[in-house]
Structure formats: structure tokens, C-alpha cells
Amino acid sequence: MSVVYPRLSRSDIASEISRLERTLGSGGVAQAFPDGGHHPGAIFPSVGVPVPVARLRELHAMTFDAVHALDVRRRADRDRLFDVTVGNVLASWFEEDGRSQAAHPDIWPYITLVVLPDLAVQRFGPDAVGKLPHDRFAAGRRNVFQRLYLRSWILGDLLSDPELPLFEDELVGLVDRNLSSDHRLARMVSEQIRNLDRTENRREPVRNAFKTLQFELRVTDVSSLNDDALRSLLSGMFQPST
């Protein structure tokens, strides 16, 4: 029987975010497993074996070690490497524990607030008045760890490819919008970005290509196209003839 991951109710998510804000506001630090083990309100699916706390502690240790092995000082570089590194860890982790678990958006607040809160705060800390960005800790595509998992799973090694230094807005276009539902499409879009002229500013052509593609998806079932046809369609969007 497969292992299953816990979830939190909406009220418990809100309570945990508030607790974390109070802890940080009083000079404390975010700690993994603040209740000593599973959250008292952990909700497990009726079918499957609940994931042991020890297993989740392994996830924390692996992710923590990977992040703290990074040797960067510039904030922009640190955030980018954090995203790539954590995404790779999570993609590998759920390759073993089951993609079906990671597909449930409700597991991600649990991972964020119970298993990896210290790392979540490191990436998205409180603002000047002590408030955390709630959408980064709750369920949804903007969750700090779900978005990194999706990016790594969909794009894989392309995220670390020196020939494909994807900008944040390009990643949003690829993953945080509906392109992520078609992994073949997302990867082929990445290939098109990689093939753009490196001597020219590519932000505008990429932005325009995404707009064109979003419209095309409304009128064309791209899943019905073979690889060559899809690649040709995308080439015309990203590298239009002059």
C-alpha cells in the first residue's frame, strides 16, 4: 500500500501562519515540526499508509543540507540557486514517494508549515510589519515549494542549463500558468527560448511569444500535434520571420 501525505484544514493553515508570524515577531526562529511530530490536526486520506514523521525528517535534512551547501552572496543569485536546488530535491523525493502525492495541492501547506518552515521563511520572510506572504505558505500554485517542485519536474535539467538562464517572468509563464498541464509543450517552449539570439535582449520576444501562445491554446488542441508540428508552430512564435 502506498504512503500518503497529510493535509491541514484551512483554519489550521491560517493558525499556523499566524503562529509562525508571532514566533518570528518575538525574535524566535522558524522550526521544523513545531509540535514535535505530525501536526495535531494532520488529515490523512482514508486509503494508504500515513507517511512516518521520520521520513519527513529525512526530507527536511536533505533539503536543509542542499540549501546550506550553496555558496552565494548576491540575493538574486541566492534566490535562483535556492529555487533550483530545492526544486531538484523535491522532484527526486516525490519520484520515489509518488507523484500522485505531490499532485495534491493540499499537501504543500503541510510541507511548508510543518516540515520545511525554516526554509520557507528563508525564501519568503516577513515584511516590514511582520506579515508573511500568505499565498506562499497556503495551498495554490504560488506556494513556495509546490511551484519549485513543478518547475523542476517539468523542466528538469533545463533549469540548470547555462545556455538557458530562464528569467523569473519566463518561469511564471511556463509553470505558474496553464502551460504546466502539458509537459511536452513546456519543454519545447524552453527549447525555443534557448535557441533565441543570445546577443539581443530576449525579454520582449519571449513576452510576445507567450501572449501568442496563450491565444493559440484557446483555438488549437496542441496535444494533437506531433513533435515536429508542435515545434514548427512554436518556432514561428518565438522566432518569427522578418
C-alpha positions as CSV (number, residue, x, y, z in Angstrom):
1,M,0.0,0.0,0.0
2,S,1.3,3.4,-1.0
3,V,2.4,6.1,1.5
4,V,0.1,9.1,1.8
5,Y,1.0,12.6,2.9
6,P,-1.1,14.7,5.4
7,R,-3.0,17.9,4.8
8,L,-4.2,20.7,7.0
9,S,-7.7,22.3,7.2
10,R,-7.9,25.9,6.0
11,S,-8.4,27.1,9.6
12,D,-5.2,25.2,10.7
13,I,-3.3,26.7,7.8
14,A,-4.3,30.2,8.9
15,S,-3.5,29.4,12.5
16,E,0.0,28.0,11.6
17,I,0.8,31.0,9.5
18,S,-0.2,33.3,12.4
19,R,1.8,31.2,14.9
20,L,4.9,31.5,12.6
21,E,4.4,35.2,12.4
22,R,4.2,35.5,16.1
23,T,7.3,33.4,16.6
24,L,9.3,35.5,14.2
25,G,7.9,38.7,15.5
26,S,9.1,37.9,19.1
27,G,12.6,37.2,17.9
28,G,12.2,33.4,17.6
29,V,13.2,31.2,14.7
30,A,11.1,29.0,12.5
31,Q,11.5,25.4,13.5
32,A,10.5,22.2,11.6
33,F,7.9,20.1,13.4
34,P,7.0,22.7,15.9
35,D,4.7,20.2,17.7
36,G,7.4,17.6,17.9
37,G,5.9,15.4,15.2
38,H,2.9,15.4,13.0
39,H,0.7,18.4,13.4
40,P,-2.2,17.6,15.8
41,G,-4.7,18.5,13.1
42,A,-3.0,16.4,10.4
43,I,-5.6,14.9,8.0
44,F,-4.6,11.7,6.2
45,P,-6.5,10.2,3.2
46,S,-8.5,7.1,4.2
47,V,-6.6,4.9,1.8
48,G,-2.8,4.4,2.2
49,V,-0.2,4.3,4.9
50,P,0.4,7.6,6.7
51,V,4.0,8.8,5.9
52,P,6.1,8.5,9.1
53,V,7.5,11.6,10.8
54,A,10.9,10.0,10.5
55,R,10.5,10.0,6.7
56,L,9.5,13.7,6.7
57,R,12.5,14.5,8.9
58,E,14.7,12.9,6.2
59,L,13.1,15.3,3.7
60,H,13.9,18.2,5.9
61,A,17.5,17.1,6.5
62,M,18.1,16.5,2.7
63,T,16.6,19.9,1.7
64,F,18.3,21.8,4.5
65,D,21.7,20.3,3.7
66,A,21.3,21.1,0.0
67,V,20.4,24.7,0.6
68,H,23.1,25.4,3.1
69,A,25.7,23.9,0.8
70,L,25.2,26.8,-1.6
71,D,27.9,29.4,-1.6
72,V,26.5,32.6,-2.9
73,R,26.2,36.1,-1.6
74,R,24.2,38.1,-4.1
75,R,20.5,37.9,-3.2
76,A,19.4,37.4,-6.8
77,D,21.8,34.5,-7.3
78,R,20.9,33.1,-3.9
79,D,17.2,33.0,-4.6
80,R,17.7,31.5,-8.1
81,L,20.0,28.7,-6.8
82,F,17.7,28.1,-3.8
83,D,14.8,27.6,-6.2
84,V,16.7,25.2,-8.5
85,T,18.3,23.3,-5.6
86,V,15.1,22.8,-3.6
87,G,13.1,22.0,-6.7
88,N,15.5,19.3,-7.6
89,V,15.4,17.8,-4.1
90,L,11.6,17.8,-4.2
91,A,11.4,16.3,-7.7
92,S,13.7,13.5,-6.7
93,W,11.9,12.9,-3.5
94,F,8.4,12.5,-5.0
95,E,9.8,10.4,-7.8
96,E,10.4,7.9,-5.0
97,D,7.4,8.6,-2.8
98,G,4.9,9.1,-5.6
99,R,4.0,11.8,-8.0
100,S,0.4,11.3,-7.1
101,Q,1.0,12.6,-3.6
102,A,2.7,15.8,-4.9
103,A,-0.2,16.3,-7.3
104,H,-2.5,17.1,-4.3
105,P,-2.1,20.9,-3.7
106,D,-3.3,20.4,-0.1
107,I,-0.1,18.6,1.0
108,W,2.0,21.6,0.2
109,P,0.9,23.8,3.1
110,Y,1.7,20.9,5.4
111,I,5.2,20.6,4.0
112,T,5.7,24.4,4.1
113,L,4.4,25.0,7.6
114,V,5.3,21.8,9.4
115,V,8.2,20.1,7.5
116,L,10.2,23.0,5.9
117,P,9.1,26.2,7.6
118,D,12.6,27.4,8.3
119,L,13.5,27.1,4.6
120,A,10.2,28.7,3.6
121,V,10.9,31.7,5.7
122,Q,14.4,31.9,4.3
123,R,13.0,32.3,0.8
124,F,9.9,34.4,1.7
125,G,10.3,36.1,5.0
126,P,8.0,38.6,6.8
127,D,7.6,42.1,5.6
128,A,8.3,45.4,7.5
129,V,5.3,44.9,9.7
130,G,6.0,41.2,10.4
131,K,3.5,39.7,7.9
132,L,4.3,36.7,5.8
133,P,3.1,36.4,2.2
134,H,0.3,34.0,3.0
135,D,-0.1,32.7,-0.6
136,R,3.5,31.4,-0.4
137,F,2.5,29.2,2.6
138,A,-1.0,28.2,1.8
139,A,-2.3,25.9,-1.0
140,G,-2.0,27.0,-4.6
141,R,0.4,27.4,-7.4
142,R,2.2,30.2,-5.6
143,N,3.1,28.0,-2.7
144,V,6.8,28.3,-2.2
145,F,7.6,24.6,-2.6
146,Q,4.8,23.5,-4.9
147,R,6.0,25.9,-7.6
148,L,9.6,24.8,-7.2
149,Y,8.6,21.1,-7.5
150,L,6.6,21.8,-10.6
151,R,9.3,23.7,-12.3
152,S,11.9,21.0,-11.6
153,W,9.6,18.2,-12.6
154,I,8.5,19.9,-15.8
155,L,11.8,21.4,-16.9
156,G,14.4,19.1,-15.2
157,D,18.0,19.8,-16.2
158,L,16.9,22.8,-18.3
159,L,16.7,24.8,-15.1
160,S,20.4,24.4,-14.5
161,D,21.5,24.6,-18.2
162,P,23.9,27.6,-18.5
163,E,22.6,28.0,-22.1
164,L,19.0,28.5,-20.7
165,P,19.2,31.1,-17.9
166,L,15.4,31.4,-17.5
167,F,14.2,34.7,-16.0
168,E,11.6,34.6,-13.3
169,D,8.8,36.0,-15.5
170,E,9.6,33.3,-18.1
171,L,9.3,30.6,-15.4
172,V,6.0,32.1,-14.4
173,G,4.8,31.9,-18.0
174,L,5.9,28.3,-18.3
175,V,4.8,26.8,-15.0
176,D,2.5,29.1,-13.0
177,R,0.1,29.5,-15.9
178,N,-1.7,26.6,-17.6
179,L,1.3,25.6,-19.8
180,S,2.4,23.3,-17.0
181,S,-0.5,20.9,-17.8
182,D,1.3,19.9,-20.9
183,H,4.9,19.0,-20.0
184,R,5.9,18.3,-23.6
185,L,4.7,21.8,-24.5
186,A,6.6,23.4,-21.6
187,R,9.8,21.7,-22.5
188,M,9.5,22.6,-26.2
189,V,8.9,26.2,-25.2
190,S,12.1,26.1,-23.1
191,E,13.9,24.9,-26.2
192,Q,12.7,27.8,-28.2
193,I,13.9,30.3,-25.5
194,R,17.3,28.6,-25.5
195,N,17.5,29.0,-29.3
196,L,17.0,32.8,-29.2
197,D,19.8,35.0,-30.2
198,R,22.0,35.5,-27.1
199,T,23.3,38.8,-28.3
200,E,19.9,40.5,-28.2
201,N,17.5,41.3,-25.4
202,R,15.0,38.4,-25.4
203,R,12.5,39.6,-22.8
204,E,10.3,41.3,-25.4
205,P,10.2,38.4,-27.9
206,V,9.6,35.9,-25.1
207,R,6.8,38.0,-23.7
208,N,5.2,38.4,-27.1
209,A,5.5,34.7,-27.8
210,F,3.8,33.8,-24.6
211,K,0.9,36.1,-25.5
212,T,0.6,34.5,-28.9
213,L,0.8,31.0,-27.4
214,Q,-1.9,31.8,-24.8
215,F,-4.2,32.8,-27.7
216,E,-3.3,29.7,-29.8
217,L,-4.1,27.4,-26.9
218,R,-7.7,28.7,-27.0
219,V,-8.2,27.7,-30.6
220,T,-5.8,24.8,-31.2
221,D,-5.5,21.4,-29.4
222,V,-1.7,21.3,-29.4
223,S,-1.8,17.9,-27.7
224,S,-3.0,16.5,-31.1
225,L,0.1,17.8,-32.9
226,N,3.1,15.5,-33.3
227,D,6.5,16.7,-32.1
228,D,7.6,18.2,-35.4
229,A,4.3,20.0,-36.0
230,L,4.4,21.5,-32.4
231,R,8.0,22.5,-32.7
232,S,7.3,24.2,-36.0
233,L,4.3,26.1,-34.5
234,L,6.4,27.3,-31.6
235,S,9.3,28.3,-33.8
236,G,7.0,30.7,-35.7
237,M,6.0,32.3,-32.4
238,F,9.5,32.7,-30.9
239,Q,11.5,33.3,-34.0
240,P,9.1,35.0,-36.5
241,S,10.4,35.7,-39.9
242,T,11.4,39.3,-40.7
